[in-house]
Amino acid sequence: MSPITLILIALGLGLLGWLAGRAKAWSFAASGGGERTASRPVYHAWYVALWVVIPVLVFVVAWTVLVPQLVLQSVLASPAAEALPAFGFERDAFLGEARAVALGQAPGVFNDEAEGLIAPFREAYAHYNTIGIIVTALIALVGGALAFLRLKPQFGARTRVERTVMTILLLASLVAILTTLGIFASLVFETVRFFGMVSPIDFLFGLKWAPDTMASPDAVDASRYGAVPLFWGTIFIGAIIAMIVAIPLGLMSAIYLTQYADPRVRTWIKPLLELLAGVPTVVYGYFAALTLAPMIRDAAVAVGIANASTESALAAGIVMGVMIIPFVSSMADDSMAAVPAAMRDGSLAMGATKSETIRRVLFPAALPGIVAGIMLAVSRAIGETMIVVMAASPAANLTANPLEPMSTVTVQIVKLLTGEQSTDHPATLSAFALGFVLFMVTLALNFIALRVVKRFREAYE
């Protein structure tokens, strides 16, 4: 039985608890005596419902994690599993085929050895599904009964319900923080392992990037793990070329939409501009690889550059800049629209032209939002992968020529973590080190953006 079924059972029992709690609360008023209840009947109802649903949801999460292991242990203990290999890929393949058929995810098995395991899997799943339903019902009944018995006219159900809801909201707000901490901890752990094999100096300042995935981990050539070409490629494509395209076009479009465009024109252009942010990056990659990159190569050959390549940093950077225009434009648009009209009207009343008002009044006042949009765009650009994979190159190249192939940190992370490499090999661990550096750079950009926003907001508020 799927976790969704157990959750639906919990919600159904919670509804029954809600109705029972409300009925008991109404009975307090119907009994007479002039005594006023401390909380409205709806809070009594929600108190019982929460005591039914929350414990059951906690059990469902734990049960969902435990059931696969319990089923596997039950199947391995059955006589049908005696002929399986002790360990290895072949054994896992047999078990996976039998499990898929038992769950109805596959019509049959490819290996005869897996045929005898289907029945044990079905029996184990049926057994533990029954246990799950029984335990779910017991937890719901016990929780609901305890809550129901506590309901009294002077019981503070409202306070209890509101505290529970606040706790749930707090836990929900902590999910992002805990996820970030988990990502950071995993990156730090693997990065420390990598730096135990390759010196941080060689990694951060080396000029050659060519990890040998086939070499023995005991004979590491630290000179092949210099990440400077990747750092430069990331900065050159994502923070220079892309920003040269995105910042002017984004700011000019925002100025036009907020100050010059007719309201009817703005109604059409702004949504169309923001649609660029919703286009899948693989589509941008196809456009860069099949349309823009050949055009750039042909133009370079036409002006006498004979060694121009189809894969170039310029093609990837231009398309990436187009992709992040909405990040710059939307933030700048919203920031300038939020500037009080009195500032603009006062500037115009003093005799300033519209362009002078934009340059000397609106733009400085909206600078915090504009900077935040630019930093967000930079963070988005340096983390882009698909466009660089399809339009630039997976080969690291330390050059300032935008017409040559170039790679970035994210492309190398994908390249190193795909395939069947050993997780203990320095080439694989280097991907975590690259991710750690990228994480720290993005974090630094966010801190810079916050500082700039805080400084100028204090100046213009």
Phi, psi and omega per residue, in radians:
M1 nan 2.348 -3.075
S2 -1.317 2.742 3.075
P3 -1.027 -0.517 -3.135
I4 -1.107 -0.670 3.115
T5 -1.099 -0.762 3.115
L6 -1.117 -0.664 3.115
I7 -1.144 -0.703 3.098
L8 -1.113 -0.682 3.074
I9 -1.076 -0.756 3.131
A10 -1.086 -0.727 3.136
L11 -1.159 -0.657 3.091
G12 -1.119 -0.771 3.094
L13 -1.162 -0.609 3.077
G14 -1.099 -0.658 3.096
L15 -1.121 -0.720 3.088
L16 -1.093 -0.713 3.090
G17 -1.115 -0.664 3.116
W18 -1.086 -0.795 -3.139
L19 -1.151 -0.700 3.136
A20 -1.155 -0.734 3.119
G21 -1.119 -0.704 3.123
R22 -1.180 -0.695 3.126
A23 -1.088 -0.717 3.125
K24 -1.176 -0.672 3.111
A25 -1.117 -0.682 3.091
W26 -1.151 -0.565 -3.139
S27 -1.138 -0.480 3.089
F28 -1.086 -0.769 -3.127
A29 -1.263 -0.591 -3.103
A30 -1.283 -0.389 -3.106
S31 -1.261 -0.266 3.088
G32 1.413 -2.822 3.130
G33 1.638 -0.153 3.108
G34 1.279 0.099 -3.120
E35 -1.441 2.263 -3.116
R36 -1.630 2.360 -3.127
T37 -1.296 2.617 -3.112
A38 -1.291 -0.415 -3.128
S39 -2.385 2.730 3.115
R40 -1.227 2.722 -3.124
P41 -0.981 -0.557 -3.097
V42 -1.134 -0.557 3.126
Y43 -1.287 -0.610 3.018
H44 -1.080 -0.715 3.135
A45 -1.112 -0.785 -3.131
W46 -1.203 -0.536 3.101
Y47 -1.089 -0.814 3.114
V48 -1.150 -0.743 -3.115
A49 -1.083 -0.720 3.141
L50 -1.156 -0.647 3.106
W51 -1.205 -0.345 3.065
V52 -1.484 -0.830 -2.948
V53 -1.371 -0.811 -3.012
I54 -1.091 -0.864 3.101
P55 -1.048 -0.627 3.131
V56 -1.173 -0.709 3.122
L57 -1.113 -0.690 3.077
V58 -1.075 -0.753 3.112
F59 -1.129 -0.705 -3.119
V60 -1.088 -0.733 3.115
V61 -1.087 -0.827 3.133
A62 -1.139 -0.699 -3.117
W63 -1.167 -0.652 3.116
T64 -1.098 -0.596 3.113
V65 -1.313 -0.624 -3.040
L66 -1.444 -0.590 -3.010
V67 -0.985 -0.820 -3.134
P68 -0.992 -0.710 3.136
Q69 -1.214 -0.699 3.114
L70 -1.119 -0.732 3.114
V71 -1.122 -0.757 -3.134
L72 -1.085 -0.768 3.118
Q73 -1.117 -0.654 3.105
S74 -1.143 -0.720 3.134
V75 -1.183 -0.748 -3.141
L76 -1.137 -0.444 3.116
A77 -1.456 -0.137 -3.128
S78 -1.384 2.742 3.120
P79 -1.071 -0.489 -3.116
A80 -1.154 -0.357 -3.102
A81 -1.615 0.020 -3.102
E82 -1.184 -0.518 -3.109
A83 -1.459 -0.066 -3.136
L84 -1.256 2.651 3.010
P85 -1.066 2.698 -3.086
A86 -1.097 -0.661 3.122
F87 -2.836 3.064 3.056
G88 2.026 3.063 -3.084
F89 -1.139 -0.642 -3.096
E90 -1.105 -0.759 3.117
R91 -1.100 -0.767 3.126
D92 -1.099 -0.601 3.123
A93 -1.166 -0.752 3.105
F94 -1.068 -0.808 -3.129
L95 -1.124 -0.692 3.134
G96 -1.135 -0.707 3.108
E97 -1.124 -0.808 -3.139
A98 -1.115 -0.703 3.127
R99 -1.099 -0.747 -3.130
A100 -1.095 -0.709 3.120
V101 -1.206 -0.707 -3.132
A102 -1.116 -0.574 3.139
L103 -1.531 -0.022 -3.133
G104 1.377 0.303 -3.126
Q105 -1.599 -0.157 3.136
A106 -2.528 2.565 -3.111
P107 -1.329 -0.416 -3.101
G108 -2.979 3.137 -3.105
V109 -1.867 2.726 3.097
F110 -1.604 -0.468 -3.094
N111 -1.910 2.346 -3.139
D112 -1.117 -0.500 -3.134
E113 -1.108 -0.445 -3.113
A114 -1.473 -0.235 -3.079
E115 -1.078 -0.733 -3.102
G116 -1.260 -0.196 -3.125
L117 -1.567 -0.175 -3.085
I118 -1.138 -0.838 -3.119
A119 -1.076 -0.794 3.074
P120 -1.035 -0.643 3.108
F121 -1.134 -0.764 -3.131
R122 -1.123 -0.741 3.123
E123 -1.116 -0.722 -3.131
A124 -1.156 -0.759 3.131
Y125 -1.130 -0.715 3.108
A126 -1.105 -0.699 -3.142
H127 -1.106 -0.870 -3.081
Y128 -1.314 -0.465 3.031
N129 -1.144 -0.698 3.090
T130 -1.101 -0.769 3.091
I131 -1.046 -0.751 -3.136
G132 -1.066 -0.729 3.131
I133 -1.150 -0.775 -3.117
I134 -1.101 -0.813 -3.122
V135 -1.148 -0.685 3.101
T136 -1.037 -0.805 3.138
A137 -1.127 -0.715 -3.139
L138 -1.125 -0.781 3.133
I139 -1.076 -0.765 3.141
A140 -1.105 -0.745 -3.118
L141 -1.183 -0.744 3.137
V142 -1.133 -0.833 3.128
G143 -1.077 -0.769 3.133
G144 -1.141 -0.688 -3.140
A145 -1.138 -0.764 3.123
L146 -1.063 -0.741 3.137
A147 -1.211 -0.700 -3.113
F148 -1.104 -0.692 -3.112
L149 -1.241 -0.364 -3.131
R150 -1.455 -0.189 -3.095
L151 -1.240 2.168 3.102
K152 -2.500 2.853 -3.112
P153 -0.980 -0.653 -3.091
Q154 -1.713 0.226 3.139
F155 -1.305 2.276 -3.111
G156 -1.434 1.217 -3.101
A157 -1.165 -0.625 -3.112
R158 -1.087 -0.789 3.134
T159 -1.067 -0.749 -3.132
R160 -1.134 -0.753 -3.130
V161 -1.130 -0.781 -3.116
E162 -1.144 -0.657 3.088
R163 -1.139 -0.688 3.116
T164 -1.124 -0.767 3.128
V165 -1.117 -0.720 3.105
M166 -1.103 -0.662 3.099
T167 -1.133 -0.724 3.111
I168 -1.099 -0.764 3.122
L169 -1.112 -0.669 3.106
L170 -1.117 -0.772 3.118
L171 -1.104 -0.664 3.107
A172 -1.133 -0.676 3.127
S173 -1.227 -0.413 3.136
L174 -1.432 -0.199 -3.096
V175 -1.050 -0.815 -3.124
A176 -1.116 -0.718 3.140
I177 -1.142 -0.809 -3.130
L178 -1.147 -0.632 3.086
T179 -1.106 -0.770 3.114
T180 -1.094 -0.739 3.108
L181 -1.116 -0.675 3.101
G182 -1.122 -0.753 3.092
I183 -1.083 -0.775 -3.124
F184 -1.098 -0.760 -3.122
A185 -1.115 -0.736 3.127
S186 -1.140 -0.682 3.104
L187 -1.137 -0.750 -3.135
V188 -1.102 -0.758 -3.114
F189 -1.059 -0.852 -3.118
E190 -1.250 -0.561 3.116
T191 -1.171 -0.694 3.083
V192 -1.078 -0.705 3.081
R193 -1.073 -0.717 3.137
F194 -1.160 -0.754 -3.139
F195 -1.206 -0.258 2.995
G196 -1.283 -0.325 3.114
M197 -1.800 -0.609 -3.113
V198 -2.195 2.326 -3.119
S199 -1.120 2.423 3.064
P200 -1.017 -0.557 3.116
I201 -1.123 -0.811 3.117
D202 -1.102 -0.632 -3.102
F203 -1.269 -0.820 -3.027
L204 -1.396 -0.411 -3.051
F205 -2.147 0.019 3.100
G206 -1.244 2.592 -3.050
L207 -1.828 0.100 -3.119
K208 -2.247 2.207 3.107
W209 -2.086 1.843 3.123
A210 -2.707 1.163 -3.130
P211 -1.047 2.375 3.140
D212 -1.763 1.767 -3.094
T213 -1.257 -0.279 -3.109
M214 -1.640 -0.183 -3.102
A215 -1.286 2.741 3.116
S216 -1.240 2.403 3.116
P217 -1.079 -0.356 -3.133
D218 -1.411 -0.246 -3.129
A219 -2.131 1.213 -3.075
V220 -1.455 2.261 3.054
D221 -1.695 1.714 -3.056
A222 -1.098 -0.419 -3.123
S223 -1.194 -0.241 -3.127
R224 -1.579 0.014 -3.070
Y225 -2.009 0.555 3.064
G226 -1.386 2.080 -2.997
A227 -1.676 0.101 -3.136
V228 -1.021 -0.741 3.096
P229 -1.028 -0.602 3.129
L230 -1.276 -0.715 3.106
F231 -1.089 -0.754 -3.138
W232 -1.151 -0.738 3.119
G233 -1.078 -0.696 3.118
T234 -1.128 -0.782 3.133
I235 -1.183 -0.757 -3.047
F236 -1.151 -0.771 -3.097
I237 -1.399 -0.863 -2.993
G238 -1.492 -0.582 -3.038
A239 -1.860 -0.185 3.137
I240 -1.983 -1.165 -3.089
I241 -1.094 -0.850 -3.114
A242 -1.094 -0.678 -3.131
M243 -1.260 -0.571 3.069
I244 -1.063 -0.571 3.104
V245 -1.443 -0.795 -2.958
A246 -1.334 -0.733 -3.032
I247 -1.138 -0.928 3.134
P248 -1.077 -0.815 -3.109
L249 -1.147 -0.708 3.135
G250 -1.137 -0.795 -3.132
L251 -1.191 -0.727 -3.139
M252 -1.154 -0.668 3.098
S253 -1.163 -0.655 3.110
A254 -1.154 -0.732 3.111
I255 -1.095 -0.749 -3.137
Y256 -1.123 -0.785 -3.061
L257 -1.187 -0.592 -3.096
T258 -1.540 -0.483 -2.987
Q259 -2.022 -0.469 -3.013
Y260 -2.078 -0.496 -3.009
A261 -1.265 2.513 3.012
D262 -1.161 2.515 -3.133
P263 -0.935 -0.611 3.117
R264 -1.219 -0.644 3.095
V265 -1.183 -0.729 3.121
R266 -1.072 -0.658 -3.141
T267 -1.035 -0.541 -3.131
W268 -1.611 -0.731 -2.995
I269 -1.273 -0.734 -3.070
K270 -1.060 -0.835 3.081
P271 -1.091 -0.649 3.125
L272 -1.137 -0.667 3.107
L273 -1.157 -0.696 -3.130
E274 -1.273 -0.276 3.061
L275 -1.118 -0.422 3.113
L276 -1.034 -0.556 -3.138
A277 -1.265 -0.332 -3.118
G278 -1.654 -0.090 3.118
V279 -1.269 2.271 3.117
P280 -1.022 2.481 -3.096
T281 -1.127 -0.444 3.109
V282 -1.152 -0.534 3.080
V283 -1.180 -0.759 3.041
Y284 -1.046 -0.696 3.130
G285 -1.083 -0.758 3.096
Y286 -1.078 -0.754 3.131
F287 -1.087 -0.739 3.140
A288 -1.160 -0.736 -3.059
A289 -1.317 -0.671 -3.010
L290 -1.704 -0.345 -3.072
T291 -2.064 -1.041 -3.016
L292 -1.261 -0.771 -3.103
A293 -1.064 -0.803 3.063
P294 -1.092 -0.606 3.107
M295 -1.125 -0.750 3.123
I296 -1.127 -0.713 3.111
R297 -1.107 -0.794 -3.138
D298 -1.112 -0.681 3.111
A299 -1.153 -0.679 3.115
A300 -1.139 -0.730 3.117
V301 -1.137 -0.642 -3.120
A302 -1.137 -0.521 3.141
V303 -1.639 0.099 3.035
G304 1.804 0.162 3.100
I305 -1.625 1.753 -2.972
A306 -1.353 -0.498 -3.037
N307 -1.668 0.396 3.127
A308 -1.164 2.415 -3.093
S309 -1.839 2.669 3.063
T310 -1.163 -0.611 3.067
E311 -1.590 2.072 -3.080
S312 -2.519 2.650 3.081
A313 -1.169 -0.527 -3.110
L314 -1.133 -0.759 3.139
A315 -1.107 -0.798 3.135
A316 -1.123 -0.735 -3.118
G317 -1.153 -0.705 -3.137
I318 -1.132 -0.823 -3.124
V319 -1.162 -0.661 3.087
M320 -1.110 -0.673 3.094
G321 -1.107 -0.704 3.082
V322 -1.103 -0.677 -3.107
M323 -1.108 -0.637 -3.049
I324 -1.706 0.134 3.049
I325 -0.971 -0.759 -3.136
P326 -1.052 -0.533 3.122
F327 -1.115 -0.754 3.135
V328 -1.280 -0.810 -3.047
S329 -1.133 -0.803 -3.073
S330 -1.142 -0.767 3.130
M331 -1.134 -0.740 3.126
A332 -1.168 -0.701 3.116
D333 -1.043 -0.902 -3.122
D334 -1.112 -0.640 -3.127
S335 -1.186 -0.767 3.135
M336 -1.235 -0.584 3.094
A337 -1.206 -0.437 -3.133
A338 -1.454 -0.152 3.102
V339 -1.165 2.288 -3.115
P340 -0.964 2.390 -3.133
A341 -1.095 -0.435 -3.130
A342 -1.117 -0.571 3.121
M343 -1.162 -0.781 3.120
R344 -1.171 -0.776 -3.117
D345 -1.136 -0.647 3.110
G346 -1.132 -0.673 3.112
S347 -1.146 -0.763 3.117
L348 -1.150 -0.617 3.129
A349 -1.185 -0.475 3.107
M350 -1.391 -0.026 3.079
G351 1.777 0.045 3.116
A352 -1.263 2.549 3.080
T353 -1.320 2.996 -3.131
K354 -1.137 -0.707 3.132
S355 -1.172 -0.677 3.091
E356 -1.149 -0.650 3.101
T357 -1.112 -0.710 3.124
I358 -1.131 -0.811 -3.053
R359 -1.245 -0.663 -2.979
R360 -1.852 -0.194 -3.115
V361 -2.138 -1.086 -3.048
L362 -1.157 -0.819 -3.075
F363 -1.112 -0.827 3.092
P364 -1.099 -0.648 -3.131
A365 -1.207 -0.535 -3.130
A366 -1.622 0.090 -3.040
L367 -1.015 -0.687 3.121
P368 -0.985 -0.803 3.121
G369 -1.187 -0.616 3.128
I370 -1.156 -0.773 3.116
V371 -1.103 -0.713 3.112
A372 -1.075 -0.711 3.102
G373 -1.136 -0.698 3.129
I374 -1.158 -0.753 3.119
M375 -1.122 -0.680 3.079
L376 -1.102 -0.698 3.118
A377 -1.149 -0.715 3.113
V378 -1.107 -0.777 3.110
S379 -1.065 -0.686 3.113
R380 -1.176 -0.666 -3.082
A381 -1.234 -0.752 -3.091
I382 -1.271 -0.245 3.084
G383 -1.695 0.024 -3.123
E384 -1.303 2.469 -3.074
T385 -2.131 -0.915 -2.937
M386 -1.072 -0.717 -3.121
I387 -1.099 -0.747 -3.118
V388 -1.188 -0.674 3.126
V389 -1.052 -0.727 -3.024
M390 -1.547 -0.478 -3.036
A391 -1.901 -0.514 -3.111
A392 -1.687 -1.823 -3.118
S393 -2.977 2.626 3.006
P394 -1.435 -0.063 -3.107
A395 -1.594 2.212 3.127
A396 -1.232 2.340 -3.089
N397 -2.539 2.116 -3.137
L398 -1.638 1.698 -3.099
T399 -2.686 2.755 3.074
A400 -1.811 0.083 -3.141
N401 -1.479 1.988 -3.100
P402 -1.217 -0.198 -3.136
L403 -1.537 -0.041 -3.138
E404 -1.727 2.750 3.097
P405 -1.129 2.622 -3.110
M406 -2.722 2.654 -3.130
S407 -2.124 2.916 -3.129
T408 -2.227 3.047 -3.117
V409 -1.112 -0.788 -3.077
T410 -1.141 -0.636 3.120
V411 -1.107 -0.746 3.140
Q412 -1.195 -0.590 3.078
I413 -1.064 -0.812 3.110
V414 -1.092 -0.746 -3.107
K415 -1.114 -0.695 -3.064
L416 -1.388 -0.463 -3.080
L417 -1.703 0.046 3.062
T418 -1.826 2.519 -3.083
G419 1.906 -2.788 -3.064
E420 -2.074 0.676 3.111
Q421 -1.249 2.677 3.089
S422 -1.239 2.423 -3.140
T423 -1.276 -0.177 3.108
D424 -1.726 -0.006 -3.133
H425 -1.378 2.466 -3.137
P426 -1.049 -0.510 3.104
A427 -1.121 -0.707 3.096
T428 -1.234 -0.742 -3.138
L429 -1.155 -0.462 3.128
S430 -1.114 -0.455 3.096
A431 -1.119 -0.639 3.107
F432 -1.220 -0.632 3.087
A433 -1.124 -0.718 3.073
L434 -1.109 -0.719 3.103
G435 -1.116 -0.639 3.112
F436 -1.133 -0.760 3.110
V437 -1.103 -0.760 3.125
L438 -1.102 -0.682 3.104
F439 -1.076 -0.797 -3.120
M440 -1.167 -0.647 3.105
V441 -1.135 -0.793 3.115
T442 -1.078 -0.720 3.104
L443 -1.091 -0.725 3.116
A444 -1.106 -0.711 3.110
L445 -1.081 -0.691 3.120
N446 -1.152 -0.703 3.096
F447 -1.119 -0.726 3.114
I448 -1.080 -0.755 3.140
A449 -1.084 -0.733 3.122
L450 -1.114 -0.716 3.133
R451 -1.136 -0.755 -3.135
V452 -1.143 -0.777 3.133
V453 -1.058 -0.775 -3.133
K454 -1.114 -0.725 -3.097
R455 -1.139 -0.862 -3.079
F456 -1.346 -0.441 3.088
R457 -1.171 -0.659 3.088
E458 -1.184 -0.494 -3.106
A459 -1.322 -0.526 -3.011
Y460 -1.968 0.077 3.103
E461 -1.815 nan nan
